[in-house]
Amino acid sequence: MNIPQYVPYIGDEEKEALCRCIDDQWITSGKRVAEFEHRIAKLCDVKHAVTVSNGTVAIYAMLKACGVNPGDHVIVPDFTFIATASMVVMARAKPIFADIDPISLCITPESIDKVMDDKVTAVMPVGMYGQCSRWDEIREYCYAKNILMVEDSAQDIGVFYKKKAVGTYGIAGTFSMYGDKCISCGEGGMVVTDSTEIYHKVLRQKFHGNTSMGKYIHDQAGWNFRMSDLNAAVGLAQLNKLDFIIKKKKENEAKFKALLKGVSQVRFMDIDMMCENVPFRNVIFVPEAKPLIEYLVSKGVMARPLFYPMHRQPPFQTYVDMPVTDKVNKEGLSLPSSVALTDKEIEYVCSTTKDFYHNSH
Ligand SMILES: Cc1ncc(COP(=O)(O)O)c(C=O)c1O
């Protein structure tokens, strides 16, 4: 058997949506982008949603629009995908790493406070693997310190904390629609905000510094971060399936849990009761992830390590102590997580995991 880490859940609906774009002869940014933005804003119950080319530039555009300036410090999790920290650098600010909570894998008011300094102007928490914890407390903390909360919620479309969409706790938030995300456009990103000022600032950056296209006169220098209608058409077709995708991901996760229940070395993530999560990945923790990953891969199961700590990344290396991130990186792995996993595939992944421990590793 060969079981990939993740295959996007795409099919006839996406194909038909793409064909309709081509039949209309409209493949650049147009009515489908506008509809996609409208639908995401509605899902998140937020005033504005702006599509951009991917989740990475969404973070950059958000930081700039929120007024993060060169020389500012921005607190980010030590445990995240590198885009969170590298976009702070691209905005010519400095990422300050905070350790995570071992259960939620997210930063907390306490871990933020530990690394707080007087140059910090923003905190960017990241919902991890489709869940988060204490987002309201982080918001209160930022409010009390008079700094911004901005969210990298790349993995969190459809995730709610205390009935409020993740991505909407801060002054702005971002999503990714990369191929492995819950809904995918291939490549795609979104900035969401209730602030009309931030919305216009993101639009300006996205359209060469000018929101009124076609006149070749630009208010300021800017980028081209546009999304095409081709991407948005796929995103809309995916959005129609979101409820099903979430249901199926939860069912798959329950099957993994049931089949690996008796394996004392395996632990699953615990979800904060206030969080309506979406299992972005089937994450497990074991005493030592690396040998299990190697064994699974040798048997055709494309397991994957979790994120590598930011403080150990070549561009950011700093001699700080981040014990939880290091432990999570050592012990965590992601089992195959495709929506369309069959029962046979899930059984194979679990029996191969059991074999590894039964063969006394
Ligand atoms: C936490 C996090 N931030 C940012 C990104 C970047 O998103 P994209 O790949 O769409 O640029 C990702 C996605 O992979 C992510 O997981």
The ligand as a Gaussian input file, in Angstrom:
#p B3LYP/6-31G(d) Opt

LIG

0 1
 C        0.531000      28.171000      10.222000
 C        0.745000      28.489000       8.773000
 N        1.007000      29.761000       8.416000
 C        1.170000      30.122000       7.127000
 C        1.082000      29.197000       6.108000
 C        1.351000      29.649000       4.711000
 O        0.288000      29.467000       3.839000
 P        0.574000      29.292000       2.270000
 O        1.199000      27.951000       2.071000
 O       -0.790000      29.391000       1.658000
 O        1.461000      30.383000       1.841000
 C        0.794000      27.867000       6.444000
 C        0.613000      26.870000       5.405000
 O        1.076000      26.049000       4.932000
 C        0.631000      27.490000       7.799000
 O        0.373000      26.233000       8.160000

